[in-house]
Amino acid sequence: MLRKIVFLTFILFVSSNILGQDKVQLDKFEVNNILRTLFEVKSFNKDGKGKWKPNVYEWYKMPISDDGYCYTGIDTILYSTVNNEEKAVVIFETIPYNNGERVECHGCNILLSLATFTRNNNLWELTEFEKIFQHAGTWGYLRGVFEILKLGKDFHCLVFYDEGSSGMGSSSSYTTFYDLGGNGYNKVLSFQDHESVGENYGNNITFSDETTFKLIKSPNYYKIELTTIRNGKNITKRQLLAYSEESKKYLPVIIPKLSSAQSKKN
């Protein structure tokens, strides 16, 4: 019990320190300068990844290399105009190393961090940062791409097209939307855009599903239509989703059934 209290106290201390810091502003919006500022990087390895020392909390959450350090690089920087402000969303990847070499195995993933900067005259000001965001990828690499999409009048999302994984004759991948409105990159929608199952170990059930999305414009929040097609079969499934301000997520639109009287009338 005492150990839990000490740990929670430490987390609150770390959080209050982060929230109480002065504004982070960069005049040189360059990869190495961003890493030095947000991760306190002191040096870089042969792959250009920034080397930094994790604190006690990060030690249990971040991929730690055999030398006790973390190695972080920038995968992508996306620029976009969001609500009339120039934004830059930075996607970081933290990778474990062993004997100076990148760790690569089928089940080895990386840890993603996200940061949003807003342009203020000649400076880039940090407006949101999630150092420990989520794990992704296989074989020690990030598999997928990101983009920023407008999903409403004042609503933009970071979209991650995750290539997913495969094994034992099956494969799957996902598309996920994260809110860029300053709500901790809240996940508003995630769906499986590919699923295939092949013959393996006597399994004679095989199929391959592909799901795409279409944005349907509406006044405040766009609706999203998902269409799933089973390859080789004449099977199509459609689902309409609408954004719920209450749950902060996209939810299926329930179409009310017509009564027998209404059906005859129509």
Buried (B, 14 or more C-beta within 10 A) or exposed (E): EEEEEEEEEEEEEBEEEEEEEEEBBBEEBEBEBBBBBBBEBEEBBEEEBBBBEBEEBBEEEBBBBEEEBBBBBBBEBBEBEBEEEEBBBBBBBBBBBEEEEBBEEEEBBBBBBBBBBBBEEEBBBBBBBBBBBBEBBBBBBBBBEBEBBBBBEEBBBBBBBBBBBBEEEBBBBBBBBBBBBEEEBBBBBBBBBBBBBBEEEEEEEEBBBBBEBEEEEEEEBBBBBBEBBBEEEEEEEEBBBBBEEEEEBBEEEEEEEEEEEEEEEE
